[in-house]
Amino acid sequence: MKSLRKILTIAVVSLVFAAPGFAQGIKTPAPSPTQSISQDFALSNISVSYSRPAMKGRTIFGDLVPYGEVWRTGANSPTKIKFGEDVTVNGKAVSAGEYALYSIPGNDQWTFILSKKLTLWGSIGYSEADDLVRFTAVPQHLPFDIENFTILFANQTANSIDVQLLWANVMVGFNVKADIDQKILASIETAMQGEKKPYFQAASWYYEKGLDLDKALSWVNEAVKAQPDAYYIEHLKAKIQLKKGDKKGAIASANSSMKKAEAQKNPDYVALNKKLIAEAGK
């Protein structure tokens, strides 16, 4: 009897540990893995968090993802997009913050939706009452397929960036812009009242934006005085002079910058100065 009880106990224990429900835990790849992307942008950043379903031989748009219906723009929870500052999205004003990104795909036009409701699963419970803004975009049809749903940032400038979505043979996106010029000008004005004046940064911004070049030149001259061995500062001076039409001055500054770059073994600035001298000599 004792032997039979022992055999039965061993058998039960073996079954328990062999049963799938009592496994130590098996991790398998997520069918639609999540991805978070973040990009420094304007004076803050922009980020997207989303799930990436795969085609797996299926027809996507117009079938798996129906035309004319609200889509979570990915898999699982809706895609989330976060703006670090006030922006415009395809011309629509959007305050800094995080939003759910829904979309309504179409063969010739998509509608994108930024929703204030972040807690839904998929599009279940979606309500137009929670919309912040809607805007449209025209999709491009690619000559090849993208297996996994992909979101990326492209065509970035100081105050503009495109958010692009790619899946199957479709690419569609929208533009985000930040109005930073007045903020930066105000910060320059404030900083110039301080003890440590950002001459180089201020001159660079004025040069890039084509603002008061006389003021930019006076600032860069002060920066050169403060750091006479900084070839990159003198190169900026040469660019400002060239933009002002002072070719002779630009060549002189570029030659000086080039000698300093050679002495400090920076071939990149040697090449940049050579190119500027050639341009000024035309």
Backbone torsions as a table, in degrees:
resi	resn	phi	psi	omega
1	MET	NA	-43.8	178.4
2	LYS	-64.4	-37.2	179.1
3	SER	-67.0	-41.5	179.1
4	LEU	-63.1	-41.6	178.7
5	ARG	-62.1	-39.1	-179.7
6	LYS	-65.9	-41.5	179.5
7	ILE	-63.9	-43.2	-179.7
8	LEU	-64.9	-39.4	179.2
9	THR	-62.5	-44.9	178.6
10	ILE	-61.7	-41.1	-179.0
11	ALA	-64.9	-42.9	-179.5
12	VAL	-64.9	-44.4	179.6
13	VAL	-61.2	-41.2	179.3
14	SER	-63.0	-41.9	179.4
15	LEU	-66.2	-40.0	-179.5
16	VAL	-60.9	-48.7	-177.0
17	PHE	-75.2	-18.4	178.2
18	ALA	-86.6	-20.3	-175.5
19	ALA	-68.6	140.7	-179.3
20	PRO	-57.6	-37.0	-178.1
21	GLY	-65.3	-18.8	-178.6
22	PHE	-110.3	16.9	178.5
23	ALA	-65.3	156.7	-178.9
24	GLN	-66.6	-14.0	-179.2
25	GLY	118.1	117.1	-179.2
26	ILE	-112.9	122.4	179.0
27	LYS	-98.1	128.0	177.5
28	THR	-123.7	157.8	-179.6
29	PRO	-62.4	141.6	176.8
30	ALA	-67.8	136.4	179.2
31	PRO	-64.4	-28.6	177.1
32	SER	-131.8	78.7	-173.9
33	PRO	-61.7	147.5	179.8
34	THR	-83.6	153.0	174.9
35	GLN	-143.1	140.7	173.7
36	SER	-121.9	129.6	177.9
37	ILE	-123.7	142.3	-178.7
38	SER	-137.7	142.3	-177.5
39	GLN	-138.4	126.6	169.4
40	ASP	-59.8	130.4	-175.1
41	PHE	-150.4	134.0	-179.1
42	ALA	53.9	-122.1	-180.0
43	LEU	-103.6	11.1	-180.0
44	SER	-147.3	-120.6	177.9
45	ASN	-159.2	170.8	175.7
46	ILE	-134.6	139.6	-178.3
47	SER	-140.7	154.4	179.3
48	VAL	-136.2	137.2	174.9
49	SER	-126.4	126.4	-174.4
50	TYR	-157.3	166.9	175.6
51	SER	-104.9	148.3	-169.1
52	ARG	-117.8	85.8	175.7
53	PRO	-67.7	160.3	179.4
54	ALA	-111.4	158.6	179.3
55	MET	-67.0	-49.8	-179.7
56	LYS	53.8	40.0	176.9
57	GLY	78.8	2.8	-176.5
58	ARG	-90.1	155.7	169.7
59	THR	-82.5	125.5	-170.6
60	ILE	-90.5	-76.0	-172.2
61	PHE	-80.5	131.2	-174.3
62	GLY	89.7	-1.9	-179.6
63	ASP	-138.0	-87.1	177.5
64	LEU	-58.1	-44.0	172.9
65	VAL	-107.1	100.0	-173.7
66	PRO	-66.4	149.0	172.1
67	TYR	-72.2	146.0	172.7
68	GLY	79.4	5.9	180.0
69	GLU	-121.2	149.2	-179.7
70	VAL	-66.4	128.8	-178.5
71	TRP	-120.4	145.8	-179.5
72	ARG	-74.3	-1.8	177.4
73	THR	62.3	53.7	-178.7
74	GLY	145.9	-143.7	177.3
75	ALA	-130.0	168.9	177.2
76	ASN	59.8	-128.3	177.9
77	SER	-70.0	156.6	178.5
78	PRO	-60.9	151.1	174.3
79	THR	-60.6	139.7	177.9
80	LYS	-112.9	138.0	175.8
81	ILE	-127.9	136.4	-175.0
82	LYS	-127.1	130.4	179.0
83	PHE	-109.8	130.8	-178.0
84	GLY	-81.4	-7.8	179.4
85	GLU	-154.4	169.1	177.5
86	ASP	-62.5	136.6	-177.8
87	VAL	-140.5	175.1	164.2
88	THR	-117.3	138.4	-179.9
89	VAL	-117.8	112.7	-172.5
90	ASN	48.6	40.6	176.1
91	GLY	87.3	-6.1	-179.4
92	LYS	-95.5	131.8	-179.7
93	ALA	-69.7	130.2	-179.9
94	VAL	-135.1	126.1	179.4
95	SER	-76.0	155.7	175.7
96	ALA	-54.1	140.8	-179.4
97	GLY	147.5	-176.4	-178.1
98	GLU	-111.2	140.3	-177.1
99	TYR	-139.3	153.9	171.0
100	ALA	-82.3	135.7	-178.3
101	LEU	-104.9	102.3	173.7
102	TYR	-99.7	164.1	176.9
103	SER	-148.8	158.4	174.1
104	ILE	-123.4	96.5	-177.0
105	PRO	-69.2	150.9	173.5
106	GLY	-148.8	159.8	-178.6
107	ASN	-64.6	-37.2	-176.4
108	ASP	-110.8	-16.5	-179.1
109	GLN	-154.3	139.9	173.7
110	TRP	-110.8	148.7	168.9
111	THR	-112.5	126.7	175.5
112	PHE	-101.9	147.3	-177.6
113	ILE	-131.3	127.7	168.2
114	LEU	-100.4	116.0	-176.3
115	SER	-107.4	143.1	178.2
116	LYS	-80.3	-10.7	-178.0
117	LYS	-89.6	115.7	-173.8
118	LEU	-106.5	-3.7	-167.4
119	THR	-104.3	5.5	-176.1
120	LEU	-79.5	161.6	171.2
121	TRP	-103.9	120.0	-175.3
122	GLY	61.3	-137.8	176.5
123	SER	-107.4	11.7	179.3
124	ILE	-66.4	121.8	-179.4
125	GLY	88.9	2.7	178.7
126	TYR	-59.3	139.0	177.9
127	SER	-136.6	133.7	177.8
128	GLU	-61.3	-21.7	179.5
129	ALA	-64.1	-21.7	-179.6
130	ASP	-91.2	-1.0	179.9
131	ASP	-64.1	138.4	168.0
132	LEU	-90.9	-54.6	176.5
133	VAL	-146.1	159.2	169.5
134	ARG	-127.2	147.9	175.5
135	PHE	-154.8	159.6	-175.0
136	THR	-111.6	160.1	177.7
137	ALA	-149.3	151.5	179.7
138	VAL	-98.9	122.9	-179.2
139	PRO	-77.6	153.0	171.9
140	GLN	-107.4	138.0	179.5
141	HIS	-99.4	120.2	-173.3
142	LEU	-85.8	154.6	177.8
143	PRO	-84.4	11.5	180.0
144	PHE	-151.1	167.9	-177.9
145	ASP	-101.6	145.2	169.9
146	ILE	-104.7	115.1	-173.0
147	GLU	-64.9	-48.0	-176.2
148	ASN	-105.0	135.6	176.4
149	PHE	-55.5	129.0	-172.6
150	THR	-134.7	136.2	172.0
151	ILE	-120.2	135.1	179.3
152	LEU	-146.1	164.7	176.3
153	PHE	-102.0	140.7	-177.4
154	ALA	-148.1	164.9	173.3
155	ASN	53.3	46.6	-176.2
156	GLN	-81.5	137.6	170.0
157	THR	-125.2	-170.1	-179.0
158	ALA	-60.8	-32.5	-175.5
159	ASN	-134.6	16.0	-178.3
160	SER	-142.8	143.6	178.2
161	ILE	-153.4	145.2	176.0
162	ASP	-101.2	138.3	171.6
163	VAL	-104.0	117.4	-175.0
164	GLN	-113.9	137.7	176.9
165	LEU	-115.7	132.1	-178.7
166	LEU	-133.3	131.8	173.6
167	TRP	-164.4	146.3	-174.9
168	ALA	54.0	-127.6	179.9
169	ASN	-109.4	31.0	-176.3
170	VAL	-122.8	136.5	168.5
171	MET	-127.1	129.5	-179.9
172	VAL	-146.4	149.0	-178.2
173	GLY	-162.1	-173.9	-179.6
174	PHE	-150.2	162.4	-175.0
175	ASN	-106.1	141.0	177.0
176	VAL	-119.2	130.7	178.3
177	LYS	-128.0	146.9	176.6
178	ALA	-123.8	133.3	179.5
179	ASP	-87.5	92.1	-173.9
180	ILE	-108.5	-13.3	-172.7
181	ASP	-57.9	-49.7	-177.1
182	GLN	-66.4	-34.1	177.8
183	LYS	-64.0	-43.8	-178.2
184	ILE	-68.9	-42.2	177.8
185	LEU	-60.4	-40.2	178.8
186	ALA	-66.3	-39.2	179.8
187	SER	-69.1	-34.9	176.2
188	ILE	-64.1	-44.9	-179.2
189	GLU	-61.1	-42.2	179.1
190	THR	-66.1	-45.2	-177.6
191	ALA	-63.8	-33.0	-179.1
192	MET	-71.4	-11.2	175.3
193	GLN	-87.7	-10.9	-177.5
194	GLY	-84.1	178.8	-177.9
195	GLU	-73.8	-42.9	-179.5
196	LYS	-100.6	102.8	-173.4
197	LYS	-89.6	131.9	-178.0
198	PRO	-83.2	67.1	-173.6
199	TYR	-58.8	-46.9	-175.8
200	PHE	-65.1	-48.5	-179.0
201	GLN	-62.3	-41.1	-179.7
202	ALA	-66.3	-43.5	178.4
203	ALA	-63.4	-39.8	178.6
204	SER	-60.8	-44.1	-178.3
205	TRP	-66.6	-43.0	178.6
206	TYR	-63.5	-38.4	178.3
207	TYR	-65.6	-48.5	-177.5
208	GLU	-61.0	-37.0	-176.0
209	LYS	-92.1	-2.4	179.7
210	GLY	64.8	37.8	180.0
211	LEU	-86.8	-149.0	-175.9
212	ASP	-65.2	99.7	-175.8
213	LEU	-72.1	-26.7	174.9
214	ASP	-64.4	-43.3	178.0
215	LYS	-66.2	-40.4	178.7
216	ALA	-61.1	-40.9	179.9
217	LEU	-66.4	-40.8	178.8
218	SER	-64.0	-38.6	178.7
219	TRP	-68.0	-43.7	-178.4
220	VAL	-67.9	-31.2	174.9
221	ASN	-62.7	-40.3	176.7
222	GLU	-65.4	-37.5	179.2
223	ALA	-66.9	-37.9	177.7
224	VAL	-64.3	-41.5	178.0
225	LYS	-60.7	-40.5	-177.6
226	ALA	-71.9	-32.4	-178.7
227	GLN	-136.2	75.9	-173.8
228	PRO	-64.7	-21.4	179.7
229	ASP	-92.0	-0.9	-177.5
230	ALA	-81.2	95.2	-176.7
231	TYR	-61.2	-30.4	-178.7
232	TYR	-69.2	-30.2	177.2
233	ILE	-71.1	-43.0	179.8
234	GLU	-68.2	-30.0	175.4
235	HIS	-65.4	-39.7	175.7
236	LEU	-61.7	-40.4	177.7
237	LYS	-58.8	-43.1	179.0
238	ALA	-61.8	-40.0	179.6
239	LYS	-65.9	-40.6	178.7
240	ILE	-64.8	-43.7	179.3
241	GLN	-61.8	-40.9	179.3
242	LEU	-65.3	-40.4	179.7
243	LYS	-66.0	-29.3	177.6
244	LYS	-80.3	-9.8	-179.8
245	GLY	94.6	5.5	178.9
246	ASP	-90.5	79.8	-176.0
247	LYS	-65.9	-40.3	-179.2
248	LYS	-62.5	-46.5	178.2
249	GLY	-63.9	-38.5	-179.7
250	ALA	-63.8	-42.5	179.5
251	ILE	-64.3	-42.2	179.0
252	ALA	-62.4	-44.8	179.7
253	SER	-66.8	-39.6	179.6
254	ALA	-65.8	-40.1	177.5
255	ASN	-63.0	-42.1	177.8
256	SER	-64.2	-44.2	178.2
257	SER	-61.9	-40.4	-177.9
258	MET	-64.7	-41.5	179.1
259	LYS	-62.0	-41.8	178.8
260	LYS	-67.1	-38.1	178.2
261	ALA	-66.6	-39.7	176.8
262	GLU	-62.7	-43.4	-180.0
263	ALA	-64.4	-31.6	-178.7
264	GLN	-98.9	10.3	173.7
265	LYS	56.6	52.6	174.3
266	ASN	-118.0	92.8	-176.8
267	PRO	-66.0	-25.3	-179.5
268	ASP	-62.9	-46.7	-179.6
269	TYR	-75.2	-25.0	172.0
270	VAL	-61.7	-46.1	-179.7
271	ALA	-65.6	-41.3	179.8
272	LEU	-62.3	-41.6	-180.0
273	ASN	-68.8	-38.8	176.7
274	LYS	-60.4	-42.0	179.9
275	LYS	-64.9	-41.3	179.7
276	LEU	-66.2	-40.3	179.0
277	ILE	-62.4	-41.9	179.3
278	ALA	-64.2	-39.8	179.3
279	GLU	-67.0	-40.7	-179.7
280	ALA	-70.1	-24.3	-178.1
281	GLY	-83.1	-3.9	-178.6
282	LYS	-72.5	NA	NA
